[in-house]
């Protein structure tokens, strides 16, 4: 994936800062979703896990928007995992 290993700093609506690593992109129903893992949370922390944000273009600038629809998140996550396992199968 072309963006893999790319890091961003993100501030949520409550003013909390997070450092995220992009681990993949998923296109679903004409929209682009970016898949991240937090770099500043221990992997054993219960809050650790994939973060999926929708990419929205504002002119030349990319904005990342939260996805509140649980069903949509599950579909995008499933597509991402299918890509990951497909890539692993090709590597073998």
MDAnalysis code that builds the backbone (N, CA, C; Angstrom):
import MDAnalysis as mda
import numpy as np

u = mda.Universe.empty(276, n_residues=92, atom_resindex=np.repeat(np.arange(92), 3), trajectory=True)
u.add_TopologyAttr("name", ["N", "CA", "C"] * 92)
u.add_TopologyAttr("resid", np.arange(1, 93))
u.add_TopologyAttr("resname", ["UNK", "UNK", "UNK", "UNK", "UNK", "UNK", "UNK", "UNK", "UNK", "UNK", "UNK", "UNK", "UNK", "UNK", "UNK", "UNK", "UNK", "UNK", "UNK", "UNK", "UNK", "UNK", "UNK", "UNK", "UNK", "UNK", "UNK", "UNK", "UNK", "UNK", "UNK", "UNK", "UNK", "UNK", "UNK", "UNK", "UNK", "UNK", "UNK", "UNK", "UNK", "UNK", "UNK", "UNK", "UNK", "UNK", "UNK", "UNK", "UNK", "UNK", "UNK", "UNK", "UNK", "UNK", "UNK", "UNK", "UNK", "UNK", "UNK", "UNK", "UNK", "UNK", "UNK", "UNK", "UNK", "UNK", "UNK", "UNK", "UNK", "UNK", "UNK", "UNK", "UNK", "UNK", "UNK", "UNK", "UNK", "UNK", "UNK", "UNK", "UNK", "UNK", "UNK", "UNK", "UNK", "UNK", "UNK", "UNK", "UNK", "UNK", "UNK", "UNK"])
u.atoms.positions = np.array([
    [0.844, -1.175, 0.000],
    [0.000, 0.000, 0.000],
    [0.891, 1.240, 0.000],
    [0.517, 2.210, -0.788],
    [1.386, 3.356, -0.979],
    [1.514, 4.238, 0.256],
    [0.496, 4.283, 1.115],
    [0.550, 5.145, 2.297],
    [1.032, 4.427, 3.544],
    [1.284, 3.138, 3.458],
    [1.679, 2.374, 4.634],
    [2.949, 2.964, 5.234],
    [2.975, 3.082, 6.557],
    [4.125, 3.655, 7.235],
    [4.068, 5.164, 7.343],
    [2.962, 5.752, 6.918],
    [2.768, 7.190, 6.993],
    [2.098, 7.524, 8.326],
    [2.581, 8.538, 9.013],
    [2.070, 8.896, 10.333],
    [1.373, 10.257, 10.290],
    [0.314, 10.379, 11.090],
    [-0.356, 11.675, 11.227],
    [-0.593, 11.944, 12.709],
    [-0.702, 13.219, 13.037],
    [-1.130, 13.642, 14.372],
    [-2.567, 14.096, 14.234],
    [-3.417, 13.607, 15.129],
    [-4.839, 13.892, 15.052],
    [-5.317, 14.405, 16.400],
    [-6.161, 15.421, 16.373],
    [-6.777, 15.952, 17.590],
    [-8.271, 15.701, 17.495],
    [-8.830, 15.027, 18.513],
    [-10.261, 14.732, 18.486],
    [-11.069, 15.936, 18.971],
    [-12.396, 15.776, 18.986],
    [-13.293, 16.868, 19.351],
    [-13.105, 17.327, 20.790],
    [-12.524, 16.480, 21.634],
    [-12.310, 16.826, 23.036],
    [-10.928, 17.394, 23.301],
    [-10.136, 17.577, 22.233],
    [-8.808, 18.161, 22.379],
    [-7.704, 17.163, 22.674],
    [-8.014, 15.860, 22.633],
    [-6.995, 14.826, 22.864],
    [-6.179, 14.628, 21.592],
    [-4.862, 14.543, 21.754],
    [-3.973, 14.336, 20.607],
    [-3.585, 12.871, 20.487],
    [-3.549, 12.391, 19.254],
    [-3.168, 11.010, 18.976],
    [-2.190, 10.993, 17.817],
    [-1.248, 10.075, 17.871],
    [-0.358, 9.840, 16.735],
    [-0.801, 8.511, 16.126],
    [-1.134, 8.549, 14.843],
    [-1.659, 7.374, 14.160],
    [-0.771, 6.994, 12.983],
    [-0.668, 5.694, 12.752],
    [0.033, 5.182, 11.576],
    [-1.004, 4.633, 10.612],
    [-0.946, 5.091, 9.373],
    [-1.866, 4.557, 8.376],
    [-1.383, 3.167, 7.981],
    [-2.297, 2.219, 8.020],
    [-1.940, 0.847, 7.667],
    [-2.649, 0.381, 6.401],
    [-3.573, 1.184, 5.883],
    [-4.223, 0.804, 4.645],
    [-5.324, 1.749, 4.230],
    [-5.782, 1.558, 3.004],
    [-6.887, 2.311, 2.417],
    [-7.919, 1.319, 1.917],
    [-9.186, 1.693, 2.012],
    [-10.267, 0.856, 1.498],
    [-11.225, 1.757, 0.737],
    [-11.568, 1.347, -0.487],
    [-12.606, 2.046, -1.234],
    [-13.890, 1.260, -1.081],
    [-14.970, 1.975, -0.709],
    [-16.257, 1.328, -0.516],
    [-17.355, 2.294, -0.946],
    [-18.181, 1.838, -1.869],
    [-19.312, 2.610, -2.377],
    [-18.913, 4.029, -2.770],
    [-17.805, 4.146, -3.497],
    [-17.370, 5.428, -4.032],
    [-16.646, 6.332, -3.049],
    [-16.414, 5.874, -1.836],
    [-15.702, 6.682, -0.845],
    [-14.409, 5.991, -0.435],
    [-13.448, 6.796, -0.004],
    [-12.164, 6.280, 0.453],
    [-12.128, 6.334, 1.972],
    [-11.736, 5.225, 2.573],
    [-11.585, 5.132, 4.021],
    [-10.125, 4.807, 4.320],
    [-9.570, 5.468, 5.317],
    [-8.197, 5.214, 5.726],
    [-8.229, 4.433, 7.039],
    [-7.359, 3.425, 7.122],
    [-7.305, 2.556, 8.298],
    [-6.010, 2.863, 9.039],
    [-6.140, 3.135, 10.337],
    [-5.012, 3.541, 11.165],
    [-4.872, 2.627, 12.377],
    [-3.667, 2.626, 12.934],
    [-3.404, 2.059, 14.253],
    [-2.747, 3.151, 15.091],
    [-3.146, 3.270, 16.359],
    [-2.505, 4.273, 17.219],
    [-1.081, 3.845, 17.558],
    [-0.179, 4.816, 17.593],
    [1.217, 4.511, 17.928],
    [1.545, 4.884, 19.360],
    [0.655, 5.641, 19.998],
    [0.940, 6.117, 21.343],
    [0.104, 5.411, 22.419],
    [-0.453, 4.254, 22.067],
    [-1.208, 3.430, 23.017],
    [-0.580, 2.040, 23.010],
    [-0.388, 1.465, 24.174],
    [0.161, 0.124, 24.283],
    [-0.798, -0.886, 23.664],
    [-0.246, -1.879, 22.981],
    [-1.066, -2.891, 22.313],
    [-1.947, -3.674, 23.287],
    [-1.588, -3.692, 24.571],
    [-2.376, -4.397, 25.587],
    [-3.546, -3.548, 26.090],
    [-3.547, -2.255, 25.783],
    [-4.602, -1.345, 26.232],
    [-5.919, -1.723, 25.552],
    [-7.024, -1.743, 26.294],
    [-8.315, -2.106, 25.692],
    [-8.769, -1.129, 24.600],
    [-8.246, 0.098, 24.585],
    [-8.603, 1.070, 23.549],
    [-7.783, 0.899, 22.275],
    [-6.786, 0.005, 22.309],
    [-5.935, -0.205, 21.128],
    [-6.725, -0.957, 20.069],
    [-6.619, -0.524, 18.842],
    [-7.279, -1.225, 17.745],
    [-7.332, -0.329, 16.521],
    [-7.902, -0.871, 15.462],
    [-7.994, -0.130, 14.213],
    [-8.914, 1.075, 14.374],
    [-8.531, 2.159, 13.726],
    [-9.342, 3.364, 13.659],
    [-9.606, 3.605, 12.175],
    [-10.868, 3.680, 11.808],
    [-11.247, 3.870, 10.409],
    [-11.871, 5.252, 10.280],
    [-11.290, 6.054, 9.386],
    [-11.782, 7.404, 9.141],
    [-12.066, 7.569, 7.655],
    [-13.090, 8.342, 7.355],
    [-13.452, 8.604, 5.959],
    [-12.650, 9.782, 5.438],
    [-12.078, 9.617, 4.253],
    [-11.325, 10.679, 3.598],
    [-12.301, 11.563, 2.821],
    [-12.267, 12.865, 3.111],
    [-13.135, 13.825, 2.435],
    [-12.244, 14.933, 1.891],
    [-12.340, 15.195, 0.603],
    [-11.524, 16.246, 0.001],
    [-12.233, 17.587, 0.123],
    [-11.486, 18.591, 0.568],
    [-11.964, 19.965, 0.659],
    [-11.031, 20.788, -0.219],
    [-11.352, 20.864, -1.496],
    [-10.436, 21.476, -2.456],
    [-9.247, 20.545, -2.618],
    [-8.052, 21.034, -2.331],
    [-6.827, 20.242, -2.419],
    [-6.480, 19.550, -1.104],
    [-7.203, 19.894, -0.044],
    [-6.880, 19.392, 1.286],
    [-7.736, 18.173, 1.641],
    [-7.062, 17.158, 2.186],
    [-7.780, 15.971, 2.646],
    [-8.171, 16.158, 4.111],
    [-9.437, 15.928, 4.395],
    [-9.933, 15.949, 5.762],
    [-10.332, 14.533, 6.132],
    [-10.152, 14.179, 7.392],
    [-10.531, 12.853, 7.866],
    [-11.719, 13.009, 8.799],
    [-12.778, 12.273, 8.494],
    [-14.028, 12.390, 9.232],
    [-14.341, 11.074, 9.930],
    [-14.855, 11.163, 11.140],
    [-15.219, 9.944, 11.868],
    [-16.412, 9.275, 11.190],
    [-16.509, 7.979, 11.395],
    [-17.619, 7.186, 10.846],
    [-18.432, 6.694, 12.035],
    [-19.679, 7.134, 12.120],
    [-20.518, 6.794, 13.264],
    [-21.419, 5.588, 13.012],
    [-21.528, 5.160, 11.771],
    [-22.400, 4.042, 11.403],
    [-21.656, 2.721, 11.655],
    [-22.070, 1.973, 12.683],
    [-21.398, 0.719, 13.060],
    [-21.415, -0.301, 11.923],
    [-22.522, -0.388, 11.202],
    [-22.634, -1.345, 10.097],
    [-21.638, -1.005, 8.992],
    [-21.510, 0.270, 8.683],
    [-20.546, 0.724, 7.680],
    [-19.119, 0.420, 8.134],
    [-18.822, 0.705, 9.400],
    [-17.487, 0.400, 9.930],
    [-17.171, -1.084, 9.801],
    [-18.129, -1.936, 10.102],
    [-17.913, -3.379, 10.006],
    [-17.651, -3.809, 8.567],
    [-18.352, -3.215, 7.611],
    [-18.146, -3.556, 6.196],
    [-16.760, -3.126, 5.735],
    [-16.362, -1.899, 6.091],
    [-15.042, -1.397, 5.693],
    [-13.946, -2.230, 6.357],
    [-14.123, -2.555, 7.626],
    [-13.153, -3.388, 8.342],
    [-13.023, -4.757, 7.673],
    [-14.139, -5.370, 7.315],
    [-14.115, -6.679, 6.660],
    [-13.385, -6.610, 5.320],
    [-13.617, -5.547, 4.565],
    [-12.913, -5.378, 3.288],
    [-11.415, -5.216, 3.512],
    [-11.045, -4.433, 4.520],
    [-9.629, -4.243, 4.831],
    [-8.979, -5.574, 5.212],
    [-9.626, -6.324, 6.089],
    [-9.065, -7.603, 6.522],
    [-8.956, -8.581, 5.352],
    [-9.923, -8.565, 4.442],
    [-9.856, -9.426, 3.265],
    [-8.645, -9.053, 2.414],
    [-8.376, -7.752, 2.272],
    [-7.193, -7.307, 1.516],
    [-5.910, -7.755, 2.205],
    [-5.860, -7.630, 3.529],
    [-4.662, -8.018, 4.286],
    [-4.385, -9.501, 4.095],
    [-5.413, -10.331, 4.251],
    [-5.209, -11.773, 4.125],
    [-4.927, -12.164, 2.685],
    [-5.497, -11.442, 1.721],
    [-5.209, -11.697, 0.314],
    [-3.752, -11.372, 0.015],
    [-3.250, -10.251, 0.568],
    [-1.838, -9.873, 0.390],
    [-0.919, -10.909, 1.020],
    [-1.287, -11.444, 2.193],
    [-0.466, -12.461, 2.844],
    [-0.411, -13.731, 2.014],
    [-1.536, -14.109, 1.414],
    [-1.574, -15.309, 0.570],
    [-0.669, -15.155, -0.648],
    [-0.625, -13.923, -1.213],
    [0.224, -13.680, -2.384],
    [1.699, -13.725, -2.005],
    [2.034, -13.371, -0.771],
    [3.425, -13.359, -0.324],
    [3.979, -14.751, -0.110],
    [3.124, -15.738, 0.067],
    [3.589, -17.097, 0.379],
    [4.052, -17.846, -0.850],
])
